[in-house]
Amino acid sequence: MNRLESAAVASAFVHAGQDLLRGEPAELGIPAWLFAAGFLAYALLLPTAAARGNPERTALTGGVPVAIGLFHLFAPHHGGFYMPVVYASLAFGAGVVALAASSAESA
């Protein structure tokens, strides 16, 4: 993975940790173990992203952080200290998606 993809994935995992510490999954009716298992599955898929091809890799390394960021921008339970990580997830994830789109156009 390149540095931008790594930053996007890292921001997604940092935000997931913040959500778990705040008890946000429980507020949404999601058991913490299920939330954590989802991120474990995501972590297990990441090493195979390069072998899957560009669309799947972009979805894993850019689309997931963008989705997390967008959810928290429009969800009513966000705010305060945690918002910089939401913005980072959006910025880095959007950067990955834009980079993939520009490389696809030039190919």
N, CA, C and O atoms as a GROMACS GRO file, in nm:
protein
  428
    1MET      N    1   0.084  -0.119   0.000
    1MET     CA    2   0.000   0.000   0.000
    1MET      C    3   0.088   0.125   0.000
    1MET      O    4   0.197   0.125   0.057
    2ASN      N    5   0.040   0.228  -0.064
    2ASN     CA    6   0.115   0.352  -0.058
    2ASN      C    7   0.083   0.430   0.069
    2ASN      O    8  -0.005   0.390   0.146
    3ARG      N    9   0.152   0.538   0.090
    3ARG     CA   10   0.136   0.613   0.215
    3ARG      C   11  -0.004   0.671   0.232
    3ARG      O   12  -0.058   0.671   0.343
    4LEU      N   13  -0.063   0.718   0.124
    4LEU     CA   14  -0.198   0.775   0.133
    4LEU      C   15  -0.299   0.668   0.174
    4LEU      O   16  -0.384   0.692   0.260
    5GLU      N   17  -0.290   0.550   0.114
    5GLU     CA   18  -0.378   0.440   0.151
    5GLU      C   19  -0.356   0.400   0.297
    5GLU      O   20  -0.451   0.374   0.370
    6SER      N   21  -0.231   0.396   0.337
    6SER     CA   22  -0.200   0.361   0.476
    6SER      C   23  -0.258   0.462   0.573
    6SER      O   24  -0.311   0.425   0.678
    7ALA      N   25  -0.250   0.590   0.539
    7ALA     CA   26  -0.307   0.694   0.626
    7ALA      C   27  -0.458   0.682   0.633
    7ALA      O   28  -0.517   0.700   0.740
    8ALA      N   29  -0.522   0.652   0.519
    8ALA     CA   30  -0.668   0.637   0.518
    8ALA      C   31  -0.711   0.520   0.604
    8ALA      O   32  -0.805   0.531   0.682
    9VAL      N   33  -0.642   0.407   0.589
    9VAL     CA   34  -0.676   0.288   0.668
    9VAL      C   35  -0.650   0.313   0.817
    9VAL      O   36  -0.730   0.274   0.902
   10ALA      N   37  -0.538   0.378   0.847
   10ALA     CA   38  -0.507   0.408   0.988
   10ALA      C   39  -0.614   0.497   1.049
   10ALA      O   40  -0.655   0.475   1.163
   11SER      N   41  -0.661   0.596   0.976
   11SER     CA   42  -0.765   0.685   1.031
   11SER      C   43  -0.894   0.608   1.055
   11SER      O   44  -0.965   0.635   1.152
   12ALA      N   45  -0.925   0.512   0.967
   12ALA     CA   46  -1.045   0.430   0.988
   12ALA      C   47  -1.034   0.349   1.116
   12ALA      O   48  -1.130   0.339   1.193
   13PHE      N   49  -0.916   0.290   1.140
   13PHE     CA   50  -0.898   0.209   1.261
   13PHE      C   51  -0.892   0.296   1.387
   13PHE      O   52  -0.943   0.255   1.492
   14VAL      N   53  -0.831   0.413   1.378
   14VAL     CA   54  -0.829   0.503   1.494
   14VAL      C   55  -0.972   0.543   1.530
   14VAL      O   56  -1.009   0.545   1.647
   15HIS      N   57  -1.050   0.574   1.429
   15HIS     CA   58  -1.187   0.614   1.457
   15HIS      C   59  -1.269   0.499   1.513
   15HIS      O   60  -1.353   0.520   1.601
   16ALA      N   61  -1.245   0.379   1.464
   16ALA     CA   62  -1.316   0.263   1.519
   16ALA      C   63  -1.282   0.245   1.667
   16ALA      O   64  -1.370   0.216   1.748
   17GLY      N   65  -1.156   0.264   1.702
   17GLY     CA   66  -1.116   0.256   1.842
   17GLY      C   67  -1.184   0.362   1.926
   17GLY      O   68  -1.228   0.335   2.038
   18GLN      N   69  -1.193   0.483   1.872
   18GLN     CA   70  -1.262   0.590   1.945
   18GLN      C   71  -1.409   0.554   1.964
   18GLN      O   72  -1.464   0.575   2.072
   19ASP      N   73  -1.471   0.500   1.862
   19ASP     CA   74  -1.612   0.461   1.874
   19ASP      C   75  -1.631   0.357   1.983
   19ASP      O   76  -1.724   0.366   2.063
   20LEU      N   77  -1.542   0.257   1.986
   20LEU     CA   78  -1.553   0.154   2.089
   20LEU      C   79  -1.534   0.212   2.229
   20LEU      O   80  -1.607   0.176   2.321
   21LEU      N   81  -1.436   0.301   2.244
   21LEU     CA   82  -1.411   0.362   2.376
   21LEU      C   83  -1.530   0.447   2.422
   21LEU      O   84  -1.560   0.453   2.542
   22ARG      N   85  -1.597   0.511   2.329
   22ARG     CA   86  -1.712   0.594   2.364
   22ARG      C   87  -1.839   0.513   2.382
   22ARG      O   88  -1.939   0.566   2.431
   23GLY      N   89  -1.837   0.385   2.344
   23GLY     CA   90  -1.957   0.303   2.354
   23GLY      C   91  -2.058   0.331   2.246
   23GLY      O   92  -2.177   0.301   2.261
   24GLU      N   93  -2.013   0.388   2.136
   24GLU     CA   94  -2.106   0.425   2.030
   24GLU      C   95  -2.177   0.306   1.966
   24GLU      O   96  -2.296   0.317   1.937
   25PRO      N   97  -2.108   0.193   1.941
   25PRO     CA   98  -2.183   0.081   1.883
   25PRO      C   99  -2.302   0.040   1.970
   25PRO      O  100  -2.410   0.010   1.918
   26ALA      N  101  -2.283   0.038   2.101
   26ALA     CA  102  -2.392   0.001   2.191
   26ALA      C  103  -2.507   0.101   2.182
   26ALA      O  104  -2.624   0.062   2.189
   27GLU      N  105  -2.475   0.230   2.166
   27GLU     CA  106  -2.579   0.331   2.151
   27GLU      C  107  -2.662   0.307   2.026
   27GLU      O  108  -2.780   0.341   2.021
   28LEU      N  109  -2.598   0.249   1.924
   28LEU     CA  110  -2.667   0.221   1.799
   28LEU      C  111  -2.730   0.083   1.797
   28LEU      O  112  -2.791   0.044   1.698
   29GLY      N  113  -2.717   0.008   1.908
   29GLY     CA  114  -2.774  -0.125   1.917
   29GLY      C  115  -2.687  -0.234   1.857
   29GLY      O  116  -2.734  -0.345   1.831
   30ILE      N  117  -2.557  -0.204   1.836
   30ILE     CA  118  -2.464  -0.302   1.781
   30ILE      C  119  -2.377  -0.354   1.895
   30ILE      O  120  -2.312  -0.274   1.962
   31PRO      N  121  -2.373  -0.485   1.918
   31PRO     CA  122  -2.285  -0.536   2.023
   31PRO      C  123  -2.139  -0.501   1.993
   31PRO      O  124  -2.095  -0.506   1.878
   32ALA      N  125  -2.064  -0.466   2.096
   32ALA     CA  126  -1.924  -0.425   2.077
   32ALA      C  127  -1.844  -0.536   2.011
   32ALA      O  128  -1.757  -0.508   1.928
   33TRP      N  129  -1.871  -0.662   2.046
   33TRP     CA  130  -1.795  -0.773   1.987
   33TRP      C  131  -1.821  -0.783   1.837
   33TRP      O  132  -1.730  -0.818   1.762
   34LEU      N  133  -1.944  -0.753   1.793
   34LEU     CA  134  -1.977  -0.759   1.652
   34LEU      C  135  -1.908  -0.646   1.576
   34LEU      O  136  -1.857  -0.665   1.466
   35PHE      N  137  -1.908  -0.529   1.636
   35PHE     CA  138  -1.839  -0.414   1.577
   35PHE      C  139  -1.690  -0.444   1.563
   35PHE      O  140  -1.632  -0.421   1.457
   36ALA      N  141  -1.629  -0.496   1.669
   36ALA     CA  142  -1.487  -0.530   1.666
   36ALA      C  143  -1.460  -0.641   1.565
   36ALA      O  144  -1.357  -0.638   1.496
   37ALA      N  145  -1.550  -0.738   1.555
   37ALA     CA  146  -1.533  -0.847   1.458
   37ALA      C  147  -1.537  -0.794   1.315
   37ALA      O  148  -1.466  -0.844   1.228
   38GLY      N  149  -1.619  -0.694   1.290
   38GLY     CA  150  -1.624  -0.632   1.158
   38GLY      C  151  -1.491  -0.568   1.121
   38GLY      O  152  -1.445  -0.580   1.007
   39PHE      N  153  -1.431  -0.501   1.217
   39PHE     CA  154  -1.301  -0.439   1.189
   39PHE      C  155  -1.190  -0.543   1.182
   39PHE      O  156  -1.091  -0.522   1.111
   40LEU      N  157  -1.204  -0.654   1.252
   40LEU     CA  158  -1.108  -0.763   1.239
   40LEU      C  159  -1.117  -0.823   1.099
   40LEU      O  160  -1.015  -0.851   1.036
   41ALA      N  161  -1.238  -0.843   1.050
   41ALA     CA  162  -1.256  -0.894   0.914
   41ALA      C  163  -1.197  -0.797   0.812
   41ALA      O  164  -1.134  -0.838   0.714
   42TYR      N  165  -1.218  -0.668   0.834
   42TYR     CA  166  -1.160  -0.565   0.748
   42TYR      C  167  -1.007  -0.575   0.749
   42TYR      O  168  -0.944  -0.567   0.644
   43ALA      N  169  -0.949  -0.591   0.866
   43ALA     CA  170  -0.803  -0.604   0.878
   43ALA      C  171  -0.752  -0.728   0.806
   43ALA      O  172  -0.644  -0.726   0.748
   44LEU      N  173  -0.829  -0.836   0.810
   44LEU     CA  174  -0.789  -0.959   0.742
   44LEU      C  175  -0.800  -0.946   0.590
   44LEU      O  176  -0.725  -1.012   0.518
   45LEU      N  177  -0.891  -0.864   0.540
   45LEU     CA  178  -0.907  -0.844   0.396
   45LEU      C  179  -0.799  -0.753   0.338
   45LEU      O  180  -0.763  -0.766   0.221
   46LEU      N  181  -0.749  -0.660   0.417
   46LEU     CA  182  -0.655  -0.560   0.365
   46LEU      C  183  -0.530  -0.618   0.299
   46LEU      O  184  -0.491  -0.570   0.193
   47PRO      N  185  -0.464  -0.720   0.357
   47PRO     CA  186  -0.344  -0.772   0.290
   47PRO      C  187  -0.370  -0.833   0.152
   47PRO      O  188  -0.278  -0.846   0.072
   48THR      N  189  -0.494  -0.869   0.126
   48THR     CA  190  -0.526  -0.928  -0.004
   48THR      C  191  -0.573  -0.823  -0.104
   48THR      O  192  -0.606  -0.857  -0.218
   49ALA      N  193  -0.577  -0.696  -0.064
   49ALA     CA  194  -0.632  -0.591  -0.151
   49ALA      C  195  -0.553  -0.578  -0.281
   49ALA      O  196  -0.614  -0.562  -0.387
   50ALA      N  197  -0.421  -0.583  -0.275
   50ALA     CA  198  -0.340  -0.566  -0.395
   50ALA      C  199  -0.367  -0.677  -0.496
   50ALA      O  200  -0.366  -0.653  -0.617
   51ALA      N  201  -0.389  -0.798  -0.448
   51ALA     CA  202  -0.415  -0.911  -0.538
   51ALA      C  203  -0.555  -0.907  -0.597
   51ALA      O  204  -0.583  -0.976  -0.695
   52ARG      N  205  -0.643  -0.830  -0.540
   52ARG     CA  206  -0.782  -0.826  -0.584
   52ARG      C  207  -0.805  -0.734  -0.703
   52ARG      O  208  -0.909  -0.744  -0.769
   53GLY      N  209  -0.714  -0.645  -0.732
   53GLY     CA  210  -0.734  -0.551  -0.842
   53GLY      C  211  -0.768  -0.413  -0.791
   53GLY      O  212  -0.802  -0.396  -0.674
   54ASN      N  213  -0.759  -0.315  -0.879
   54ASN     CA  214  -0.772  -0.176  -0.838
   54ASN      C  215  -0.909  -0.139  -0.781
   54ASN      O  216  -0.913  -0.070  -0.679
   55PRO      N  217  -1.022  -0.180  -0.840
   55PRO     CA  218  -1.151  -0.139  -0.780
   55PRO      C  219  -1.170  -0.190  -0.637
   55PRO      O  220  -1.215  -0.116  -0.550
   56GLU      N  221  -1.136  -0.316  -0.614
   56GLU     CA  222  -1.152  -0.372  -0.480
   56GLU      C  223  -1.054  -0.308  -0.382
   56GLU      O  224  -1.089  -0.279  -0.268
   57ARG      N  225  -0.931  -0.285  -0.427
   57ARG     CA  226  -0.831  -0.221  -0.341
   57ARG      C  227  -0.877  -0.080  -0.303
   57ARG      O  228  -0.867  -0.040  -0.187
   58THR      N  229  -0.927  -0.005  -0.403
   58THR     CA  230  -0.975   0.131  -0.376
   58THR      C  231  -1.094   0.129  -0.281
   58THR      O  232  -1.105   0.215  -0.194
   59ALA      N  233  -1.182   0.032  -0.297
   59ALA     CA  234  -1.298   0.022  -0.206
   59ALA      C  235  -1.252  -0.004  -0.064
   59ALA      O  236  -1.307   0.055   0.030
   60LEU      N  237  -1.154  -0.091  -0.046
   60LEU     CA  238  -1.106  -0.124   0.089
   60LEU      C  239  -1.026  -0.010   0.152
   60LEU      O  240  -1.045   0.022   0.269
   61THR      N  241  -0.936   0.050   0.073
   61THR     CA  242  -0.846   0.149   0.132
   61THR      C  243  -0.897   0.292   0.124
   61THR      O  244  -0.850   0.378   0.199
   62GLY      N  245  -0.991   0.320   0.036
   62GLY     CA  246  -1.046   0.454   0.025
   62GLY      C  247  -1.194   0.461   0.055
   62GLY      O  248  -1.240   0.553   0.124
   63GLY      N  249  -1.270   0.364   0.005
   63GLY     CA  250  -1.415   0.366   0.023
   63GLY      C  251  -1.460   0.348   0.166
   63GLY      O  252  -1.553   0.414   0.211
   64VAL      N  253  -1.394   0.258   0.239
   64VAL     CA  254  -1.432   0.235   0.380
   64VAL      C  255  -1.408   0.361   0.464
   64VAL      O  256  -1.498   0.401   0.538
   65PRO      N  257  -1.289   0.426   0.456
   65PRO     CA  258  -1.273   0.550   0.532
   65PRO      C  259  -1.371   0.660   0.492
   65PRO      O  260  -1.420   0.734   0.577
   66VAL      N  261  -1.400   0.672   0.362
   66VAL     CA  262  -1.499   0.772   0.318
   66VAL      C  263  -1.636   0.741   0.378
   66VAL      O  264  -1.704   0.832   0.427
   67ALA      N  265  -1.677   0.615   0.375
   67ALA     CA  266  -1.807   0.578   0.431
   67ALA      C  267  -1.814   0.607   0.580
   67ALA      O  268  -1.915   0.658   0.629
   68ILE      N  269  -1.708   0.576   0.653
   68ILE     CA  270  -1.704   0.605   0.796
   68ILE      C  271  -1.716   0.755   0.820
   68ILE      O  272  -1.793   0.799   0.905
   69GLY      N  273  -1.638   0.832   0.745
   69GLY     CA  274  -1.643   0.978   0.761
   69GLY      C  275  -1.779   1.036   0.729
   69GLY      O  276  -1.830   1.120   0.804
   70LEU      N  277  -1.839   0.992   0.619
   70LEU     CA  278  -1.971   1.044   0.582
   70LEU      C  279  -2.077   1.006   0.684
   70LEU      O  280  -2.162   1.089   0.719
   71PHE      N  281  -2.072   0.883   0.733
   71PHE     CA  282  -2.168   0.841   0.835
   71PHE      C  283  -2.161   0.934   0.956
   71PHE      O  284  -2.264   0.978   1.008
   72HIS      N  285  -2.040   0.964   1.000
   72HIS     CA  286  -2.026   1.045   1.120
   72HIS      C  287  -2.052   1.193   1.096
   72HIS      O  288  -2.084   1.265   1.190
   73LEU      N  289  -2.040   1.239   0.973
   73LEU     CA  290  -2.078   1.377   0.946
   73LEU      C  291  -2.228   1.396   0.959
   73LEU      O  292  -2.275   1.500   1.007
   74PHE      N  293  -2.305   1.295   0.918
   74PHE     CA  294  -2.450   1.309   0.915
   74PHE      C  295  -2.521   1.240   1.031
   74PHE      O  296  -2.642   1.254   1.047
   75ALA      N  297  -2.446   1.164   1.112
   75ALA     CA  298  -2.506   1.097   1.227
   75ALA      C  299  -2.520   1.196   1.342
   75ALA      O  300  -2.435   1.284   1.358
   76PRO      N  301  -2.624   1.185   1.420
   76PRO     CA  302  -2.648   1.283   1.526
   76PRO      C  303  -2.559   1.265   1.650
   76PRO      O  304  -2.563   1.350   1.740
   77HIS      N  305  -2.480   1.159   1.658
   77HIS     CA  306  -2.406   1.130   1.781
   77HIS      C  307  -2.257   1.158   1.768
   77HIS      O  308  -2.177   1.100   1.842
   78HIS      N  309  -2.218   1.243   1.676
   78HIS     CA  310  -2.076   1.275   1.660
   78HIS      C  311  -2.047   1.411   1.722
   78HIS      O  312  -2.137   1.481   1.768
   79GLY      N  313  -1.920   1.446   1.721
   79GLY     CA  314  -1.886   1.581   1.761
   79GLY      C  315  -1.764   1.590   1.848
   79GLY      O  316  -1.705   1.490   1.890
   80GLY      N  317  -1.727   1.713   1.875
   80GLY     CA  318  -1.621   1.744   1.969
   80GLY      C  319  -1.483   1.695   1.929
   80GLY      O  320  -1.441   1.709   1.814
   81PHE      N  321  -1.416   1.638   2.025
   81PHE     CA  322  -1.278   1.596   2.013
   81PHE      C  323  -1.256   1.496   1.900
   81PHE      O  324  -1.147   1.490   1.845
   82TYR      N  325  -1.356   1.418   1.865
   82TYR     CA  326  -1.341   1.310   1.769
   82TYR      C  327  -1.353   1.355   1.624
   82TYR      O  328  -1.315   1.280   1.534
   83MET      N  329  -1.404   1.472   1.600
   83MET     CA  330  -1.428   1.516   1.462
   83MET      C  331  -1.300   1.529   1.379
   83MET      O  332  -1.308   1.502   1.259
   84PRO      N  333  -1.185   1.567   1.431
   84PRO     CA  334  -1.066   1.570   1.344
   84PRO      C  335  -1.035   1.436   1.280
   84PRO      O  336  -0.986   1.431   1.167
   85VAL      N  337  -1.062   1.326   1.350
   85VAL     CA  338  -1.037   1.195   1.290
   85VAL      C  339  -1.142   1.165   1.183
   85VAL      O  340  -1.112   1.100   1.083
   86VAL      N  341  -1.264   1.212   1.202
   86VAL     CA  342  -1.367   1.199   1.098
   86VAL      C  343  -1.321   1.273   0.973
   86VAL      O  344  -1.328   1.218   0.862
   87TYR      N  345  -1.275   1.397   0.989
   87TYR     CA  346  -1.227   1.474   0.875
   87TYR      C  347  -1.106   1.409   0.810
   87TYR      O  348  -1.095   1.409   0.687
   88ALA      N  349  -1.015   1.354   0.890
   88ALA     CA  350  -0.898   1.285   0.834
   88ALA      C  351  -0.942   1.162   0.755
   88ALA      O  352  -0.889   1.136   0.646
   89SER      N  353  -1.038   1.086   0.808
   89SER     CA  354  -1.088   0.968   0.736
   89SER      C  355  -1.144   1.010   0.600
   89SER      O  356  -1.116   0.946   0.499
   90LEU      N  357  -1.223   1.116   0.600
   90LEU     CA  358  -1.280   1.165   0.475
   90LEU      C  359  -1.172   1.214   0.379
   90LEU      O  360  -1.173   1.178   0.261
   91ALA      N  361  -1.078   1.295   0.428
   91ALA     CA  362  -0.976   1.353   0.341
   91ALA      C  363  -0.885   1.245   0.283
   91ALA      O  364  -0.862   1.242   0.162
   92PHE      N  365  -0.833   1.158   0.368
   92PHE     CA  366  -0.743   1.054   0.318
   92PHE      C  367  -0.816   0.956   0.227
   92PHE      O  368  -0.764   0.917   0.123
   93GLY      N  369  -0.936   0.916   0.267
   93GLY     CA  370  -1.013   0.822   0.185
   93GLY      C  371  -1.049   0.882   0.049
   93GLY      O  372  -1.038   0.815  -0.053
   94ALA      N  373  -1.092   1.008   0.049
   94ALA     CA  374  -1.123   1.075  -0.078
   94ALA      C  375  -0.997   1.088  -0.163
   94ALA      O  376  -1.004   1.078  -0.286
   95GLY      N  377  -0.883   1.110  -0.100
   95GLY     CA  378  -0.757   1.117  -0.174
   95GLY      C  379  -0.725   0.986  -0.243
   95GLY      O  380  -0.680   0.984  -0.358
   96VAL      N  381  -0.748   0.875  -0.173
   96VAL     CA  382  -0.724   0.742  -0.232
   96VAL      C  383  -0.817   0.721  -0.352
   96VAL      O  384  -0.773   0.676  -0.457
   97VAL      N  385  -0.944   0.753  -0.335
   97VAL     CA  386  -1.041   0.736  -0.444
   97VAL      C  387  -1.005   0.825  -0.563
   97VAL      O  388  -1.010   0.780  -0.677
   98ALA      N  389  -0.967   0.951  -0.537
   98ALA     CA  390  -0.928   1.041  -0.645
   98ALA      C  391  -0.802   0.994  -0.717
   98ALA      O  392  -0.793   1.001  -0.839
   99LEU      N  393  -0.706   0.946  -0.640
   99LEU     CA  394  -0.582   0.894  -0.699
   99LEU      C  395  -0.611   0.774  -0.787
   99LEU      O  396  -0.555   0.762  -0.896
  100ALA      N  397  -0.696   0.684  -0.741
  100ALA     CA  398  -0.732   0.566  -0.820
  100ALA      C  399  -0.806   0.608  -0.948
  100ALA      O  400  -0.784   0.551  -1.055
  101ALA      N  401  -0.894   0.706  -0.935
  101ALA     CA  402  -0.970   0.752  -1.053
  101ALA      C  403  -0.877   0.817  -1.155
  101ALA      O  404  -0.892   0.796  -1.275
  102SER      N  405  -0.782   0.897  -1.108
  102SER     CA  406  -0.691   0.962  -1.203
  102SER      C  407  -0.596   0.862  -1.269
  102SER      O  408  -0.561   0.879  -1.386
  103SER      N  409  -0.555   0.759  -1.196
  103SER     CA  410  -0.467   0.659  -1.257
  103SER      C  411  -0.546   0.571  -1.354
  103SER      O  412  -0.488   0.522  -1.451
  104ALA      N  413  -0.674   0.552  -1.330
  104ALA     CA  414  -0.757   0.474  -1.422
  104ALA      C  415  -0.780   0.551  -1.553
  104ALA      O  416  -0.785   0.492  -1.661
  105GLU      N  417  -0.795   0.683  -1.542
  105GLU     CA  418  -0.815   0.766  -1.662
  105GLU      C  419  -0.690   0.771  -1.748
  105GLU      O  420  -0.698   0.771  -1.871
  106SER      N  421  -0.574   0.774  -1.683
  106SER     CA  422  -0.449   0.785  -1.757
  106SER      C  423  -0.405   0.652  -1.817
  106SER      O  424  -0.315   0.648  -1.901
  107ALA      N  425  -0.467   0.543  -1.773
  107ALA     CA  426  -0.428   0.411  -1.825
  107ALA      C  427  -0.496   0.376  -1.954
  107ALA      O  428  -0.473   0.269  -2.009
   0.00000   0.00000   0.00000
